[in-house]
């Protein structure tokens, strides 16, 4: 890591918002990952824009991080700069029937704001353990709802370093993909369009979905949520279960006994444990059903 880069970023953000050799296990829901060379905590969009300019100028790799809910970081960590939007860039604002929120806002927080304003349409996202930025990039969804159903527009930092507001209709949002993902844009904020609803019904729907999550998902263990994408015509969890892999363990990683679509960290799992377990699952399912499982979890670092 170049000393000049560290000095420039420290001058921009101050010592307390530039962390060196920060363990990524502290910043992923998997609780796995080695150290990042630099871990930055910007407070404004302007700071993010400037950080990106400095990284490009110094030819340094960078990665935008929300709350690390869909991420597996390698045991050796990340050689480059992590830019975290979670916490410091998480403002949520209700504007009539819309909610404007920054990329680092938790989906659960947005859902609570919608409930408080008697706005319906975002109940599906209340239990998704991620931030708005990642949800827009990946078109996150659950229980029959997807981000593309409610997204009005996204404000992004494009590959030329320009801030652009893009209507949802131009984002080509599909199953776990979007123009933002394909083009490598950086989500800064988004506007969600909802409808006035019955507050009691909104509360009951959210309560019901929460209970369903608690009863069916291994929330008591660290994980990255659904490990594999849903193959067309199948459910990943059922394929894994029918392949006899319920509870299959490798090192500290395990196919959850509660929901086979989840790989969990039973304690002390390494990224290598998780990767090797995933490879075994993919190989077994392919041999039995001729179906290729694609990872939904993102990988960061040297694998």
C-alpha positions in Angstrom: 0.0 0.0 0.0 1.5 3.3 -1.1 2.2 5.8 1.7 1.1 8.6 -0.5 -2.4 7.0 -0.9 -2.7 6.6 2.9 -1.7 10.2 3.4 -4.1 11.6 0.9 -7.0 9.6 2.3 -6.1 10.5 5.8 -6.0 14.2 4.9 -9.5 13.8 3.3 -11.2 11.8 6.1 -9.0 12.2 9.2 -7.3 9.5 11.2 -10.4 8.1 12.9 -12.1 7.3 9.6 -9.1 5.6 7.9 -8.5 2.1 9.4 -5.5 0.0 8.4 -5.4 -3.8 8.4 -9.0 -3.9 9.5 -10.4 -7.5 9.9 -13.2 -8.0 7.5 -14.7 -10.6 9.8 -16.0 -7.6 11.8 -17.9 -6.3 8.8 -19.6 -9.3 7.2 -22.6 -11.2 8.4 -20.6 -14.5 7.8 -18.1 -13.2 10.4 -15.4 -14.4 8.1 -12.5 -12.6 6.3 -8.9 -11.5 6.7 -7.7 -7.9 6.9 -8.3 -5.1 4.4 -5.3 -2.9 3.7 -7.5 0.2 4.2 -11.0 0.5 5.5 -12.7 3.9 5.0 -15.7 5.5 6.6 -16.9 8.4 4.4 -19.7 10.7 5.6 -20.7 12.3 2.3 -21.2 11.5 -1.4 -18.6 14.1 -2.1 -16.1 12.1 0.0 -16.9 8.9 -1.9 -16.4 10.7 -5.2 -13.0 12.0 -4.1 -11.9 8.6 -2.6 -12.7 7.0 -6.0 -10.7 9.7 -7.8 -7.7 9.1 -5.5 -7.8 5.3 -5.9 -7.9 5.6 -9.7 -5.1 8.1 -9.7 -3.0 5.8 -7.5 -4.1 2.7 -9.4 -5.4 1.1 -6.3 -8.3 -1.4 -6.1 -11.4 -0.4 -4.2 -14.6 -2.0 -3.1 -17.9 -0.5 -1.9 -19.3 -2.3 1.2 -22.7 -2.1 2.8 -23.2 -4.2 5.8 -21.5 -7.3 4.2 -24.6 -9.4 4.2 -24.1 -11.2 0.9 -20.3 -11.4 1.0 -17.5 -13.9 1.6 -14.1 -12.3 2.1 -11.0 -14.5 1.6 -8.9 -15.6 4.6 -6.1 -13.4 3.3 -8.3 -10.4 3.2 -8.4 -7.6 0.6 -5.4 -5.9 -1.0 -6.9 -2.5 -1.5 -9.4 0.0 -0.2 -12.8 -0.8 1.3 -15.3 2.1 1.2 -18.1 1.4 3.7 -21.4 3.2 3.1 -23.3 1.4 6.0 -23.9 3.6 9.1 -22.5 6.9 8.0 -24.5 7.1 4.7 -27.8 5.8 5.9 -30.3 8.7 5.9 -33.9 7.8 5.3 -36.5 10.5 4.3 -40.2 10.0 3.7 -41.6 12.3 0.9 -45.3 11.8 0.5 -45.8 8.3 -1.1 -42.0 7.9 -1.7 -39.0 7.1 0.5 -35.6 8.6 -0.4 -32.7 6.8 1.3 -28.9 6.7 1.0 -27.1 3.6 -0.1 -26.0 2.6 3.4 -29.6 2.5 4.9 -30.7 -0.9 6.0 -33.7 -2.3 4.3 -35.2 -3.1 7.7 -34.9 0.6 8.6 -36.6 1.7 5.4 -39.4 -0.8 6.0 -39.9 0.6 9.5 -40.0 4.1 8.1 -42.6 2.9 5.6 -44.7 1.3 8.3 -44.6 4.5 10.4 -45.8 6.5 7.4 -48.6 3.9 6.6 -46.9 3.2 3.3 -47.4 -0.3 1.8 -45.3 -2.2 -0.8 -42.0 -2.7 1.1 -43.1 -5.3 3.6 -41.3 -8.0 1.7 -37.9 -6.4 2.4 -38.3 -5.9 6.1 -36.3 -9.0 7.0 -33.7 -8.9 4.2 -30.4 -8.3 6.1 -28.8 -5.9 3.7 -28.5 -2.2 2.7 -30.3 -0.3 0.0 -27.3 0.0 -2.3 -26.6 -3.7 -2.5 -30.4 -4.4 -2.8 -30.7 -2.1 -5.9 -27.5 -3.5 -7.5 -28.7 -7.1 -7.1 -32.5 -6.5 -7.4 -33.0 -8.2 -4.0 -36.2 -9.9 -3.3 -38.1 -12.1 -0.9 -41.6 -13.5 -0.4 -42.9 -12.6 -3.8 -41.5 -9.0 -3.9 -38.5 -7.5 -5.6 -36.7 -4.1 -5.6 -37.8 -3.6 -9.2 -41.4 -3.6 -8.1 -40.9 -0.5 -5.9 -37.8 1.3 -7.2 -38.5 4.7 -8.8 -35.0 5.9 -9.5 -31.4 5.4 -8.4 -28.6 7.9 -8.1 -25.3 6.4 -9.0 -21.6 7.3 -9.5 -20.9 6.0 -13.0 -17.7 4.6 -14.4 -16.6 8.1 -15.6 -17.0 9.5 -12.0 -20.2 11.4 -12.9 -23.2 11.4 -10.6 -26.3 10.3 -12.6 -30.0 9.8 -11.7 -31.4 6.8 -13.6 -35.1 5.9 -13.7 -35.9 2.4 -12.6 -37.2 1.6 -16.1 -33.7 2.0 -17.6 -31.9 -0.3 -15.0 -32.9 -3.6 -16.7 -33.5 -5.2 -13.3 -33.7 -9.0 -13.5 -33.1 -11.9 -11.2 -30.2 -10.8 -9.0 -28.9 -8.4 -11.6 -29.2 -4.9 -13.1 -27.5 -2.4 -15.4 -25.8 -1.1 -12.2 -24.2 -4.4 -11.6 -23.1 -5.0 -15.2 -21.7 -1.5 -15.6 -20.0 -1.4 -12.2 -21.8 1.7 -11.1 -21.8 2.8 -7.4 -25.3 3.4 -5.9 -25.4 6.6 -3.8 -29.1 6.8 -3.0 -32.5 5.6 -4.3 -36.1 6.6 -4.3 -38.7 3.9 -3.5 -42.3 4.5 -4.7 -45.0 3.0 -2.4 -48.8 3.5 -1.7 -50.9 4.5 1.2 -52.0 1.5 3.1 -53.7 0.3 6.3 -51.3 0.6 9.2 -52.7 -2.5 10.9 -52.4 -4.6 7.8 -48.8 -3.4 7.1 -47.8 -4.3 10.7 -49.5 -7.7 10.5 -47.8 -8.5 7.2 -44.4 -7.6 8.5 -45.0 -9.6 11.7 -46.1 -12.6 9.7 -43.0 -12.5 7.4 -40.7 -12.1 10.4 -42.2 -15.2 12.0 -41.8 -17.1 8.8 -38.1 -16.1 8.6 -37.5 -17.0 12.2 -39.1 -20.5 11.9 -37.5 -21.4 8.5 -34.1 -19.7 8.4 -31.0 -20.3 10.6 -30.8 -16.8 11.9 -29.0 -17.9 15.0 -25.8 -18.6 13.0 -23.7 -16.2 11.0 -24.3 -16.7 7.2 -24.6 -14.7 4.0 -28.2 -15.5 3.5 -29.2 -17.7 0.5 -25.9 -19.2 -0.7 -27.0 -20.2 -4.2 -29.2 -18.6 -6.9 -32.5 -20.3 -7.7 -32.0 -22.5 -10.7 -34.8 -22.1 -13.3 -37.6 -24.6 -12.5 -36.0 -25.6 -9.1 -35.3 -24.5 -5.6 -31.7 -24.7 -4.5 -32.5 -25.7 -1.0 -34.7 -28.6 -2.0 -32.1 -29.9 -4.5 -29.4 -29.7 -1.8 -31.7 -31.5 0.7 -32.7 -34.2 -1.8 -29.0 -34.8 -2.5 -28.6 -35.9 1.1 -26.6 -32.9 2.1 -28.7 -31.5 5.0 -26.2 -30.9 7.9 -23.2 -31.6 5.7 -20.2 -30.1 7.5 -16.7 -29.1 6.3 -14.5 -27.5 8.9 -16.5 -24.8 10.6 -19.0 -24.5 7.7 -22.2 -26.4 7.4 -25.2 -26.8 5.2 -27.9 -25.7 7.6 -30.2 -28.4 8.9 -33.0 -25.8 9.2 -32.8 -24.6 5.6 -30.5 -26.3 3.1 -30.2 -23.2 1.0 -28.1 -21.6 3.7 -24.4 -22.3 4.4 -23.7 -21.3 8.0 -20.6 -20.6 10.1 -21.0 -22.9 13.1 -18.0 -21.2 14.8 -14.5 -20.5 13.4 -15.3 -21.3 9.8 -12.7 -20.0 7.3 -13.5 -18.7 3.8 -11.7 -21.8 2.5 -14.1 -24.1 4.5 -17.1 -22.3 3.0 -15.7 -22.5 -0.6 -14.8 -26.2 -0.4 -18.2 -27.0 1.1 -19.9 -25.0 -1.7 -17.9 -26.8 -4.4 -18.9 -30.2 -2.9 -22.6 -29.2 -2.9 -22.4 -28.0 -6.5 -20.6 -31.2 -7.6 -23.1 -33.5 -5.8 -26.2 -31.7 -7.0 -24.9 -31.7 -10.6 -24.1 -35.4 -10.4 -27.5 -36.3 -9.1 -29.8 -33.8 -11.0 -27.7 -32.4 -13.8 -28.4 -28.9 -12.4 -25.6 -26.3 -12.0 -25.9 -24.2 -8.9 -24.6 -20.7 -9.2 -23.4 -18.8 -6.1 -25.6 -15.9 -5.0 -22.9 -14.9 -2.4 -20.2 -12.6 -3.7 -16.5 -13.3 -3.3 -13.9 -10.7 -2.4 -10.2 -11.2 -2.2 -7.9 -14.0 -3.4 -9.7 -17.3 -3.9 
